[in-house]
Amino acid sequence: GPLSERPLMEVRLGELHTWISTCNFSPQGLLGAVHRAWSSYCAKYIHVKQGGPAGISMLLAGYCLLSYGWNYQHLSK
């Protein structure tokens, strides 16, 4: 398909600059990208037929690491 409709993992290294120039960096475009990323995460790790607690535990581990990073200055004193 057209280069602008390909996901990042399907873009060749030589086409990366052109692909980035076709991206929509407006607030609506960025919000759409975040929504697509969240939907992809849910489809891959949370809404699976034979899934386990892996998706939820990855989400909680990421939250813990992010929270620790935000509070590092306060916790290190």
mmCIF file of the N, C-alpha and C atoms, coordinates in Angstrom:
data_MODEL
# 
_entry.id   MODEL 
# 
loop_
_atom_site.group_PDB 
_atom_site.id 
_atom_site.type_symbol 
_atom_site.label_atom_id 
_atom_site.label_alt_id 
_atom_site.label_comp_id 
_atom_site.label_asym_id 
_atom_site.label_entity_id 
_atom_site.label_seq_id 
_atom_site.pdbx_PDB_ins_code 
_atom_site.Cartn_x 
_atom_site.Cartn_y 
_atom_site.Cartn_z 
_atom_site.occupancy 
_atom_site.B_iso_or_equiv 
_atom_site.pdbx_formal_charge 
_atom_site.auth_seq_id 
_atom_site.auth_comp_id 
_atom_site.auth_asym_id 
_atom_site.auth_atom_id 
_atom_site.pdbx_PDB_model_num 
ATOM 1   N N  . GLY A 1 1  ? 0.809  -1.181  0.000  1.00 0.00 ? 1  GLY A N  1 
ATOM 2   C CA . GLY A 1 1  ? 0.000  0.000   0.000  1.00 0.00 ? 1  GLY A CA 1 
ATOM 3   C C  . GLY A 1 1  ? 0.854  1.247   0.000  1.00 0.00 ? 1  GLY A C  1 
ATOM 4   N N  . PRO A 1 2  ? 0.203  2.383   0.086  1.00 0.00 ? 2  PRO A N  1 
ATOM 5   C CA . PRO A 1 2  ? 0.951  3.637   0.122  1.00 0.00 ? 2  PRO A CA 1 
ATOM 6   C C  . PRO A 1 2  ? 1.828  3.722   1.369  1.00 0.00 ? 2  PRO A C  1 
ATOM 7   N N  . LEU A 1 3  ? 2.898  4.466   1.246  1.00 0.00 ? 3  LEU A N  1 
ATOM 8   C CA . LEU A 1 3  ? 3.873  4.568   2.330  1.00 0.00 ? 3  LEU A CA 1 
ATOM 9   C C  . LEU A 1 3  ? 3.257  5.168   3.587  1.00 0.00 ? 3  LEU A C  1 
ATOM 10  N N  . SER A 1 4  ? 2.350  6.124   3.438  1.00 0.00 ? 4  SER A N  1 
ATOM 11  C CA . SER A 1 4  ? 1.773  6.792   4.619  1.00 0.00 ? 4  SER A CA 1 
ATOM 12  C C  . SER A 1 4  ? 0.873  5.874   5.432  1.00 0.00 ? 4  SER A C  1 
ATOM 13  N N  . GLU A 1 5  ? 0.375  4.772   4.840  1.00 0.00 ? 5  GLU A N  1 
ATOM 14  C CA . GLU A 1 5  ? -0.523 3.868   5.559  1.00 0.00 ? 5  GLU A CA 1 
ATOM 15  C C  . GLU A 1 5  ? 0.195  2.681   6.174  1.00 0.00 ? 5  GLU A C  1 
ATOM 16  N N  . ARG A 1 6  ? 1.487  2.540   5.928  1.00 0.00 ? 6  ARG A N  1 
ATOM 17  C CA . ARG A 1 6  ? 2.237  1.419   6.491  1.00 0.00 ? 6  ARG A CA 1 
ATOM 18  C C  . ARG A 1 6  ? 2.586  1.673   7.954  1.00 0.00 ? 6  ARG A C  1 
ATOM 19  N N  . PRO A 1 7  ? 2.550  0.638   8.783  1.00 0.00 ? 7  PRO A N  1 
ATOM 20  C CA . PRO A 1 7  ? 3.028  0.805   10.160 1.00 0.00 ? 7  PRO A CA 1 
ATOM 21  C C  . PRO A 1 7  ? 4.551  0.936   10.175 1.00 0.00 ? 7  PRO A C  1 
ATOM 22  N N  . LEU A 1 8  ? 5.084  1.455   11.255 1.00 0.00 ? 8  LEU A N  1 
ATOM 23  C CA . LEU A 1 8  ? 6.516  1.722   11.362 1.00 0.00 ? 8  LEU A CA 1 
ATOM 24  C C  . LEU A 1 8  ? 7.366  0.485   11.130 1.00 0.00 ? 8  LEU A C  1 
ATOM 25  N N  . MET A 1 9  ? 6.922  -0.662  11.603 1.00 0.00 ? 9  MET A N  1 
ATOM 26  C CA . MET A 1 9  ? 7.730  -1.867  11.480 1.00 0.00 ? 9  MET A CA 1 
ATOM 27  C C  . MET A 1 9  ? 7.801  -2.385  10.042 1.00 0.00 ? 9  MET A C  1 
ATOM 28  N N  . GLU A 1 10 ? 6.971  -1.895  9.159  1.00 0.00 ? 10 GLU A N  1 
ATOM 29  C CA . GLU A 1 10 ? 7.001  -2.317  7.761  1.00 0.00 ? 10 GLU A CA 1 
ATOM 30  C C  . GLU A 1 10 ? 7.711  -1.323  6.858  1.00 0.00 ? 10 GLU A C  1 
ATOM 31  N N  . VAL A 1 11 ? 8.232  -0.236  7.410  1.00 0.00 ? 11 VAL A N  1 
ATOM 32  C CA . VAL A 1 11 ? 8.923  0.781   6.628  1.00 0.00 ? 11 VAL A CA 1 
ATOM 33  C C  . VAL A 1 11 ? 10.405 0.424   6.566  1.00 0.00 ? 11 VAL A C  1 
ATOM 34  N N  . ARG A 1 12 ? 10.968 0.468   5.361  1.00 0.00 ? 12 ARG A N  1 
ATOM 35  C CA . ARG A 1 12 ? 12.393 0.196   5.199  1.00 0.00 ? 12 ARG A CA 1 
ATOM 36  C C  . ARG A 1 12 ? 13.195 1.392   5.673  1.00 0.00 ? 12 ARG A C  1 
ATOM 37  N N  . LEU A 1 13 ? 14.452 1.161   6.006  1.00 0.00 ? 13 LEU A N  1 
ATOM 38  C CA . LEU A 1 13 ? 15.307 2.212   6.547  1.00 0.00 ? 13 LEU A CA 1 
ATOM 39  C C  . LEU A 1 13 ? 15.462 3.365   5.565  1.00 0.00 ? 13 LEU A C  1 
ATOM 40  N N  . GLY A 1 14 ? 15.577 3.084   4.279  1.00 0.00 ? 14 GLY A N  1 
ATOM 41  C CA . GLY A 1 14 ? 15.703 4.139   3.283  1.00 0.00 ? 14 GLY A CA 1 
ATOM 42  C C  . GLY A 1 14 ? 14.436 4.958   3.119  1.00 0.00 ? 14 GLY A C  1 
ATOM 43  N N  . GLU A 1 15 ? 13.295 4.421   3.498  1.00 0.00 ? 15 GLU A N  1 
ATOM 44  C CA . GLU A 1 15 ? 12.007 5.110   3.364  1.00 0.00 ? 15 GLU A CA 1 
ATOM 45  C C  . GLU A 1 15 ? 11.592 5.825   4.649  1.00 0.00 ? 15 GLU A C  1 
ATOM 46  N N  . LEU A 1 16 ? 12.400 5.714   5.691  1.00 0.00 ? 16 LEU A N  1 
ATOM 47  C CA . LEU A 1 16 ? 12.010 6.248   7.002  1.00 0.00 ? 16 LEU A CA 1 
ATOM 48  C C  . LEU A 1 16 ? 11.810 7.754   6.975  1.00 0.00 ? 16 LEU A C  1 
ATOM 49  N N  . HIS A 1 17 ? 12.715 8.494   6.330  1.00 0.00 ? 17 HIS A N  1 
ATOM 50  C CA . HIS A 1 17 ? 12.593 9.954   6.290  1.00 0.00 ? 17 HIS A CA 1 
ATOM 51  C C  . HIS A 1 17 ? 11.304 10.368  5.578  1.00 0.00 ? 17 HIS A C  1 
ATOM 52  N N  . THR A 1 18 ? 10.999 9.715   4.474  1.00 0.00 ? 18 THR A N  1 
ATOM 53  C CA . THR A 1 18 ? 9.772  10.028  3.731  1.00 0.00 ? 18 THR A CA 1 
ATOM 54  C C  . THR A 1 18 ? 8.547  9.653   4.551  1.00 0.00 ? 18 THR A C  1 
ATOM 55  N N  . TRP A 1 19 ? 8.602  8.517   5.259  1.00 0.00 ? 19 TRP A N  1 
ATOM 56  C CA . TRP A 1 19 ? 7.468  8.083   6.067  1.00 0.00 ? 19 TRP A CA 1 
ATOM 57  C C  . TRP A 1 19 ? 7.195  9.079   7.199  1.00 0.00 ? 19 TRP A C  1 
ATOM 58  N N  . ILE A 1 20 ? 8.264  9.562   7.847  1.00 0.00 ? 20 ILE A N  1 
ATOM 59  C CA . ILE A 1 20 ? 8.092  10.528  8.944  1.00 0.00 ? 20 ILE A CA 1 
ATOM 60  C C  . ILE A 1 20 ? 7.499  11.829  8.418  1.00 0.00 ? 20 ILE A C  1 
ATOM 61  N N  . SER A 1 21 ? 7.897  12.238  7.210  1.00 0.00 ? 21 SER A N  1 
ATOM 62  C CA . SER A 1 21 ? 7.365  13.490  6.658  1.00 0.00 ? 21 SER A CA 1 
ATOM 63  C C  . SER A 1 21 ? 5.882  13.375  6.298  1.00 0.00 ? 21 SER A C  1 
ATOM 64  N N  . THR A 1 22 ? 5.358  12.157  6.143  1.00 0.00 ? 22 THR A N  1 
ATOM 65  C CA . THR A 1 22 ? 3.933  11.995  5.842  1.00 0.00 ? 22 THR A CA 1 
ATOM 66  C C  . THR A 1 22 ? 3.084  11.889  7.103  1.00 0.00 ? 22 THR A C  1 
ATOM 67  N N  . CYS A 1 23 ? 3.708  11.823  8.270  1.00 0.00 ? 23 CYS A N  1 
ATOM 68  C CA . CYS A 1 23 ? 2.948  11.686  9.523  1.00 0.00 ? 23 CYS A CA 1 
ATOM 69  C C  . CYS A 1 23 ? 2.234  12.983  9.861  1.00 0.00 ? 23 CYS A C  1 
ATOM 70  N N  . ASN A 1 24 ? 1.124  12.863  10.553 1.00 0.00 ? 24 ASN A N  1 
ATOM 71  C CA . ASN A 1 24 ? 0.322  13.996  10.977 1.00 0.00 ? 24 ASN A CA 1 
ATOM 72  C C  . ASN A 1 24 ? 0.688  14.331  12.419 1.00 0.00 ? 24 ASN A C  1 
ATOM 73  N N  . PHE A 1 25 ? 1.355  15.465  12.626 1.00 0.00 ? 25 PHE A N  1 
ATOM 74  C CA . PHE A 1 25 ? 1.798  15.845  13.965 1.00 0.00 ? 25 PHE A CA 1 
ATOM 75  C C  . PHE A 1 25 ? 0.881  16.871  14.622 1.00 0.00 ? 25 PHE A C  1 
ATOM 76  N N  . SER A 1 26 ? -0.333 16.992  14.141 1.00 0.00 ? 26 SER A N  1 
ATOM 77  C CA . SER A 1 26 ? -1.310 17.861  14.792 1.00 0.00 ? 26 SER A CA 1 
ATOM 78  C C  . SER A 1 26 ? -1.804 17.164  16.065 1.00 0.00 ? 26 SER A C  1 
ATOM 79  N N  . PRO A 1 27 ? -2.430 17.899  16.972 1.00 0.00 ? 27 PRO A N  1 
ATOM 80  C CA . PRO A 1 27 ? -2.954 17.244  18.188 1.00 0.00 ? 27 PRO A CA 1 
ATOM 81  C C  . PRO A 1 27 ? -3.924 16.103  17.880 1.00 0.00 ? 27 PRO A C  1 
ATOM 82  N N  . GLN A 1 28 ? -4.753 16.268  16.862 1.00 0.00 ? 28 GLN A N  1 
ATOM 83  C CA . GLN A 1 28 ? -5.698 15.210  16.507 1.00 0.00 ? 28 GLN A CA 1 
ATOM 84  C C  . GLN A 1 28 ? -4.960 13.999  15.947 1.00 0.00 ? 28 GLN A C  1 
ATOM 85  N N  . GLY A 1 29 ? -3.919 14.232  15.157 1.00 0.00 ? 29 GLY A N  1 
ATOM 86  C CA . GLY A 1 29 ? -3.138 13.130  14.602 1.00 0.00 ? 29 GLY A CA 1 
ATOM 87  C C  . GLY A 1 29 ? -2.380 12.379  15.682 1.00 0.00 ? 29 GLY A C  1 
ATOM 88  N N  . LEU A 1 30 ? -1.812 13.109  16.641 1.00 0.00 ? 30 LEU A N  1 
ATOM 89  C CA . LEU A 1 30 ? -1.097 12.470  17.745 1.00 0.00 ? 30 LEU A CA 1 
ATOM 90  C C  . LEU A 1 30 ? -2.049 11.680  18.635 1.00 0.00 ? 30 LEU A C  1 
ATOM 91  N N  . LEU A 1 31 ? -3.229 12.233  18.867 1.00 0.00 ? 31 LEU A N  1 
ATOM 92  C CA . LEU A 1 31 ? -4.226 11.516  19.668 1.00 0.00 ? 31 LEU A CA 1 
ATOM 93  C C  . LEU A 1 31 ? -4.663 10.232  18.966 1.00 0.00 ? 31 LEU A C  1 
ATOM 94  N N  . GLY A 1 32 ? -4.811 10.294  17.656 1.00 0.00 ? 32 GLY A N  1 
ATOM 95  C CA . GLY A 1 32 ? -5.155 9.096   16.895 1.00 0.00 ? 32 GLY A CA 1 
ATOM 96  C C  . GLY A 1 32 ? -4.056 8.046   16.968 1.00 0.00 ? 32 GLY A C  1 
ATOM 97  N N  . ALA A 1 33 ? -2.786 8.485   16.934 1.00 0.00 ? 33 ALA A N  1 
ATOM 98  C CA . ALA A 1 33 ? -1.666 7.551   17.031 1.00 0.00 ? 33 ALA A CA 1 
ATOM 99  C C  . ALA A 1 33 ? -1.632 6.877   18.396 1.00 0.00 ? 33 ALA A C  1 
ATOM 100 N N  . VAL A 1 34 ? -1.897 7.639   19.443 1.00 0.00 ? 34 VAL A N  1 
ATOM 101 C CA . VAL A 1 34 ? -1.932 7.067   20.794 1.00 0.00 ? 34 VAL A CA 1 
ATOM 102 C C  . VAL A 1 34 ? -3.080 6.063   20.903 1.00 0.00 ? 34 VAL A C  1 
ATOM 103 N N  . HIS A 1 35 ? -4.222 6.387   20.328 1.00 0.00 ? 35 HIS A N  1 
ATOM 104 C CA . HIS A 1 35 ? -5.369 5.470   20.362 1.00 0.00 ? 35 HIS A CA 1 
ATOM 105 C C  . HIS A 1 35 ? -5.060 4.177   19.622 1.00 0.00 ? 35 HIS A C  1 
ATOM 106 N N  . ARG A 1 36 ? -4.423 4.278   18.448 1.00 0.00 ? 36 ARG A N  1 
ATOM 107 C CA . ARG A 1 36 ? -4.067 3.074   17.698 1.00 0.00 ? 36 ARG A CA 1 
ATOM 108 C C  . ARG A 1 36 ? -3.047 2.235   18.459 1.00 0.00 ? 36 ARG A C  1 
ATOM 109 N N  . ALA A 1 37 ? -2.085 2.887   19.117 1.00 0.00 ? 37 ALA A N  1 
ATOM 110 C CA . ALA A 1 37 ? -1.085 2.151   19.889 1.00 0.00 ? 37 ALA A CA 1 
ATOM 111 C C  . ALA A 1 37 ? -1.740 1.432   21.068 1.00 0.00 ? 37 ALA A C  1 
ATOM 112 N N  . TRP A 1 38 ? -2.656 2.091   21.762 1.00 0.00 ? 38 TRP A N  1 
ATOM 113 C CA . TRP A 1 38 ? -3.346 1.477   22.897 1.00 0.00 ? 38 TRP A CA 1 
ATOM 114 C C  . TRP A 1 38 ? -4.205 0.303   22.442 1.00 0.00 ? 38 TRP A C  1 
ATOM 115 N N  . SER A 1 39 ? -4.902 0.475   21.314 1.00 0.00 ? 39 SER A N  1 
ATOM 116 C CA . SER A 1 39 ? -5.720 -0.613  20.786 1.00 0.00 ? 39 SER A CA 1 
ATOM 117 C C  . SER A 1 39 ? -4.858 -1.805  20.384 1.00 0.00 ? 39 SER A C  1 
ATOM 118 N N  . SER A 1 40 ? -3.707 -1.527  19.802 1.00 0.00 ? 40 SER A N  1 
ATOM 119 C CA . SER A 1 40 ? -2.799 -2.597  19.410 1.00 0.00 ? 40 SER A CA 1 
ATOM 120 C C  . SER A 1 40 ? -2.271 -3.337  20.643 1.00 0.00 ? 40 SER A C  1 
ATOM 121 N N  . TYR A 1 41 ? -1.932 -2.592  21.698 1.00 0.00 ? 41 TYR A N  1 
ATOM 122 C CA . TYR A 1 41 ? -1.456 -3.201  22.942 1.00 0.00 ? 41 TYR A CA 1 
ATOM 123 C C  . TYR A 1 41 ? -2.541 -4.100  23.539 1.00 0.00 ? 41 TYR A C  1 
ATOM 124 N N  . CYS A 1 42 ? -3.753 -3.590  23.600 1.00 0.00 ? 42 CYS A N  1 
ATOM 125 C CA . CYS A 1 42 ? -4.862 -4.379  24.163 1.00 0.00 ? 42 CYS A CA 1 
ATOM 126 C C  . CYS A 1 42 ? -5.115 -5.633  23.344 1.00 0.00 ? 42 CYS A C  1 
ATOM 127 N N  . ALA A 1 43 ? -5.080 -5.508  22.018 1.00 0.00 ? 43 ALA A N  1 
ATOM 128 C CA . ALA A 1 43 ? -5.333 -6.659  21.168 1.00 0.00 ? 43 ALA A CA 1 
ATOM 129 C C  . ALA A 1 43 ? -4.243 -7.714  21.318 1.00 0.00 ? 43 ALA A C  1 
ATOM 130 N N  . LYS A 1 44 ? -3.010 -7.281  21.533 1.00 0.00 ? 44 LYS A N  1 
ATOM 131 C CA . LYS A 1 44 ? -1.901 -8.231  21.591 1.00 0.00 ? 44 LYS A CA 1 
ATOM 132 C C  . LYS A 1 44 ? -1.740 -8.865  22.972 1.00 0.00 ? 44 LYS A C  1 
ATOM 133 N N  . TYR A 1 45 ? -1.927 -8.103  24.044 1.00 0.00 ? 45 TYR A N  1 
ATOM 134 C CA . TYR A 1 45 ? -1.601 -8.606  25.373 1.00 0.00 ? 45 TYR A CA 1 
ATOM 135 C C  . TYR A 1 45 ? -2.791 -8.816  26.303 1.00 0.00 ? 45 TYR A C  1 
ATOM 136 N N  . ILE A 1 46 ? -3.881 -8.137  26.110 1.00 0.00 ? 46 ILE A N  1 
ATOM 137 C CA . ILE A 1 46 ? -4.973 -8.212  27.080 1.00 0.00 ? 46 ILE A CA 1 
ATOM 138 C C  . ILE A 1 46 ? -6.154 -9.015  26.541 1.00 0.00 ? 46 ILE A C  1 
ATOM 139 N N  . HIS A 1 47 ? -6.592 -8.755  25.313 1.00 0.00 ? 47 HIS A N  1 
ATOM 140 C CA . HIS A 1 47 ? -7.760 -9.431  24.743 1.00 0.00 ? 47 HIS A CA 1 
ATOM 141 C C  . HIS A 1 47 ? -7.324 -10.646 23.917 1.00 0.00 ? 47 HIS A C  1 
ATOM 142 N N  . VAL A 1 48 ? -6.676 -11.585 24.562 1.00 0.00 ? 48 VAL A N  1 
ATOM 143 C CA . VAL A 1 48 ? -6.246 -12.799 23.862 1.00 0.00 ? 48 VAL A CA 1 
ATOM 144 C C  . VAL A 1 48 ? -7.064 -13.978 24.377 1.00 0.00 ? 48 VAL A C  1 
ATOM 145 N N  . LYS A 1 49 ? -7.191 -15.020 23.561 1.00 0.00 ? 49 LYS A N  1 
ATOM 146 C CA . LYS A 1 49 ? -8.022 -16.154 23.960 1.00 0.00 ? 49 LYS A CA 1 
ATOM 147 C C  . LYS A 1 49 ? -7.345 -17.036 24.997 1.00 0.00 ? 49 LYS A C  1 
ATOM 148 N N  . GLN A 1 50 ? -6.043 -17.260 24.869 1.00 0.00 ? 50 GLN A N  1 
ATOM 149 C CA . GLN A 1 50 ? -5.329 -18.110 25.811 1.00 0.00 ? 50 GLN A CA 1 
ATOM 150 C C  . GLN A 1 50 ? -4.388 -17.284 26.678 1.00 0.00 ? 50 GLN A C  1 
ATOM 151 N N  . GLY A 1 51 ? -4.749 -16.087 26.948 1.00 0.00 ? 51 GLY A N  1 
ATOM 152 C CA . GLY A 1 51 ? -3.874 -15.184 27.679 1.00 0.00 ? 51 GLY A CA 1 
ATOM 153 C C  . GLY A 1 51 ? -3.815 -15.487 29.154 1.00 0.00 ? 51 GLY A C  1 
ATOM 154 N N  . GLY A 1 52 ? -2.858 -14.924 29.752 1.00 0.00 ? 52 GLY A N  1 
ATOM 155 C CA . GLY A 1 52 ? -2.701 -15.017 31.190 1.00 0.00 ? 52 GLY A CA 1 
ATOM 156 C C  . GLY A 1 52 ? -2.581 -13.620 31.756 1.00 0.00 ? 52 GLY A C  1 
ATOM 157 N N  . PRO A 1 53 ? -1.947 -13.513 32.875 1.00 0.00 ? 53 PRO A N  1 
ATOM 158 C CA . PRO A 1 53 ? -1.798 -12.201 33.510 1.00 0.00 ? 53 PRO A CA 1 
ATOM 159 C C  . PRO A 1 53 ? -0.634 -11.382 32.943 1.00 0.00 ? 53 PRO A C  1 
ATOM 160 N N  . ALA A 1 54 ? -0.038 -11.797 31.827 1.00 0.00 ? 54 ALA A N  1 
ATOM 161 C CA . ALA A 1 54 ? 1.157  -11.122 31.305 1.00 0.00 ? 54 ALA A CA 1 
ATOM 162 C C  . ALA A 1 54 ? 0.886  -9.670  30.918 1.00 0.00 ? 54 ALA A C  1 
ATOM 163 N N  . GLY A 1 55 ? -0.217 -9.406  30.213 1.00 0.00 ? 55 GLY A N  1 
ATOM 164 C CA . GLY A 1 55 ? -0.497 -8.049  29.765 1.00 0.00 ? 55 GLY A CA 1 
ATOM 165 C C  . GLY A 1 55 ? -0.728 -7.091  30.909 1.00 0.00 ? 55 GLY A C  1 
ATOM 166 N N  . ILE A 1 56 ? -1.525 -7.505  31.867 1.00 0.00 ? 56 ILE A N  1 
ATOM 167 C CA . ILE A 1 56 ? -1.814 -6.654  33.024 1.00 0.00 ? 56 ILE A CA 1 
ATOM 168 C C  . ILE A 1 56 ? -0.560 -6.458  33.865 1.00 0.00 ? 56 ILE A C  1 
ATOM 169 N N  . SER A 1 57 ? 0.237  -7.520  34.052 1.00 0.00 ? 57 SER A N  1 
ATOM 170 C CA . SER A 1 57 ? 1.445  -7.382  34.864 1.00 0.00 ? 57 SER A CA 1 
ATOM 171 C C  . SER A 1 57 ? 2.467  -6.477  34.175 1.00 0.00 ? 57 SER A C  1 
ATOM 172 N N  . MET A 1 58 ? 2.556  -6.520  32.841 1.00 0.00 ? 58 MET A N  1 
ATOM 173 C CA . MET A 1 58 ? 3.457  -5.599  32.137 1.00 0.00 ? 58 MET A CA 1 
ATOM 174 C C  . MET A 1 58 ? 2.994  -4.160  32.314 1.00 0.00 ? 58 MET A C  1 
ATOM 175 N N  . LEU A 1 59 ? 1.700  -3.925  32.251 1.00 0.00 ? 59 LEU A N  1 
ATOM 176 C CA . LEU A 1 59 ? 1.162  -2.598  32.439 1.00 0.00 ? 59 LEU A CA 1 
ATOM 177 C C  . LEU A 1 59 ? 1.445  -2.096  33.858 1.00 0.00 ? 59 LEU A C  1 
ATOM 178 N N  . LEU A 1 60 ? 1.244  -2.933  34.863 1.00 0.00 ? 60 LEU A N  1 
ATOM 179 C CA . LEU A 1 60 ? 1.517  -2.540  36.247 1.00 0.00 ? 60 LEU A CA 1 
ATOM 180 C C  . LEU A 1 60 ? 3.003  -2.320  36.490 1.00 0.00 ? 60 LEU A C  1 
ATOM 181 N N  . ALA A 1 61 ? 3.866  -3.159  35.912 1.00 0.00 ? 61 ALA A N  1 
ATOM 182 C CA . ALA A 1 61 ? 5.314  -2.981  36.064 1.00 0.00 ? 61 ALA A CA 1 
ATOM 183 C C  . ALA A 1 61 ? 5.758  -1.675  35.429 1.00 0.00 ? 61 ALA A C  1 
ATOM 184 N N  . GLY A 1 62 ? 5.211  -1.354  34.268 1.00 0.00 ? 62 GLY A N  1 
ATOM 185 C CA . GLY A 1 62 ? 5.531  -0.080  33.620 1.00 0.00 ? 62 GLY A CA 1 
ATOM 186 C C  . GLY A 1 62 ? 5.084  1.095   34.463 1.00 0.00 ? 62 GLY A C  1 
ATOM 187 N N  . TYR A 1 63 ? 3.903  0.994   35.055 1.00 0.00 ? 63 TYR A N  1 
ATOM 188 C CA . TYR A 1 63 ? 3.416  2.064   35.932 1.00 0.00 ? 63 TYR A CA 1 
ATOM 189 C C  . TYR A 1 63 ? 4.328  2.229   37.145 1.00 0.00 ? 63 TYR A C  1 
ATOM 190 N N  . CYS A 1 64 ? 4.772  1.122   37.740 1.00 0.00 ? 64 CYS A N  1 
ATOM 191 C CA . CYS A 1 64 ? 5.655  1.194   38.902 1.00 0.00 ? 64 CYS A CA 1 
ATOM 192 C C  . CYS A 1 64 ? 6.987  1.857   38.541 1.00 0.00 ? 64 CYS A C  1 
ATOM 193 N N  . LEU A 1 65 ? 7.554  1.478   37.405 1.00 0.00 ? 65 LEU A N  1 
ATOM 194 C CA . LEU A 1 65 ? 8.818  2.084   36.981 1.00 0.00 ? 65 LEU A CA 1 
ATOM 195 C C  . LEU A 1 65 ? 8.652  3.568   36.685 1.00 0.00 ? 65 LEU A C  1 
ATOM 196 N N  . LEU A 1 66 ? 7.562  3.939   36.019 1.00 0.00 ? 66 LEU A N  1 
ATOM 197 C CA . LEU A 1 66 ? 7.305  5.336   35.719 1.00 0.00 ? 66 LEU A CA 1 
ATOM 198 C C  . LEU A 1 66 ? 7.084  6.135   36.996 1.00 0.00 ? 66 LEU A C  1 
ATOM 199 N N  . SER A 1 67 ? 6.340  5.584   37.931 1.00 0.00 ? 67 SER A N  1 
ATOM 200 C CA . SER A 1 67 ? 6.086  6.257   39.202 1.00 0.00 ? 67 SER A CA 1 
ATOM 201 C C  . SER A 1 67 ? 7.379  6.433   39.998 1.00 0.00 ? 67 SER A C  1 
ATOM 202 N N  . TYR A 1 68 ? 8.226  5.400   39.998 1.00 0.00 ? 68 TYR A N  1 
ATOM 203 C CA . TYR A 1 68 ? 9.513  5.498   40.685 1.00 0.00 ? 68 TYR A CA 1 
ATOM 204 C C  . TYR A 1 68 ? 10.374 6.582   40.039 1.00 0.00 ? 68 TYR A C  1 
ATOM 205 N N  . GLY A 1 69 ? 10.368 6.653   38.716 1.00 0.00 ? 69 GLY A N  1 
ATOM 206 C CA . GLY A 1 69 ? 11.146 7.673   38.023 1.00 0.00 ? 69 GLY A CA 1 
ATOM 207 C C  . GLY A 1 69 ? 10.664 9.076   38.351 1.00 0.00 ? 69 GLY A C  1 
ATOM 208 N N  . TRP A 1 70 ? 9.345  9.254   38.439 1.00 0.00 ? 70 TRP A N  1 
ATOM 209 C CA . TRP A 1 70 ? 8.808  10.569  38.768 1.00 0.00 ? 70 TRP A CA 1 
ATOM 210 C C  . TRP A 1 70 ? 9.171  10.983  40.196 1.00 0.00 ? 70 TRP A C  1 
ATOM 211 N N  . ASN A 1 71 ? 9.211  10.028  41.116 1.00 0.00 ? 71 ASN A N  1 
ATOM 212 C CA . ASN A 1 71 ? 9.447  10.329  42.527 1.00 0.00 ? 71 ASN A CA 1 
ATOM 213 C C  . ASN A 1 71 ? 10.882 10.074  42.960 1.00 0.00 ? 71 ASN A C  1 
ATOM 214 N N  . TYR A 1 72 ? 11.825 9.885   42.046 1.00 0.00 ? 72 TYR A N  1 
ATOM 215 C CA . TYR A 1 72 ? 13.182 9.522   42.406 1.00 0.00 ? 72 TYR A CA 1 
ATOM 216 C C  . TYR A 1 72 ? 13.839 10.587  43.279 1.00 0.00 ? 72 TYR A C  1 
ATOM 217 N N  . GLN A 1 73 ? 13.689 11.849  42.942 1.00 0.00 ? 73 GLN A N  1 
ATOM 218 C CA . GLN A 1 73 ? 14.311 12.912  43.738 1.00 0.00 ? 73 GLN A CA 1 
ATOM 219 C C  . GLN A 1 73 ? 13.792 12.899  45.169 1.00 0.00 ? 73 GLN A C  1 
ATOM 220 N N  . HIS A 1 74 ? 12.501 12.676  45.320 1.00 0.00 ? 74 HIS A N  1 
ATOM 221 C CA . HIS A 1 74 ? 11.895 12.652  46.656 1.00 0.00 ? 74 HIS A CA 1 
ATOM 222 C C  . HIS A 1 74 ? 12.339 11.399  47.434 1.00 0.00 ? 74 HIS A C  1 
ATOM 223 N N  . LEU A 1 75 ? 12.440 10.262  46.758 1.00 0.00 ? 75 LEU A N  1 
ATOM 224 C CA . LEU A 1 75 ? 12.772 9.015   47.431 1.00 0.00 ? 75 LEU A CA 1 
ATOM 225 C C  . LEU A 1 75 ? 14.273 8.913   47.761 1.00 0.00 ? 75 LEU A C  1 
ATOM 226 N N  . SER A 1 76 ? 15.108 9.607   47.002 1.00 0.00 ? 76 SER A N  1 
ATOM 227 C CA . SER A 1 76 ? 16.550 9.475   47.224 1.00 0.00 ? 76 SER A CA 1 
ATOM 228 C C  . SER A 1 76 ? 17.036 10.287  48.412 1.00 0.00 ? 76 SER A C  1 
ATOM 229 N N  . LYS A 1 77 ? 16.214 11.173  48.935 1.00 0.00 ? 77 LYS A N  1 
ATOM 230 C CA . LYS A 1 77 ? 16.645 11.996  50.091 1.00 0.00 ? 77 LYS A CA 1 
ATOM 231 C C  . LYS A 1 77 ? 16.330 11.343  51.398 1.00 0.00 ? 77 LYS A C  1 
# 
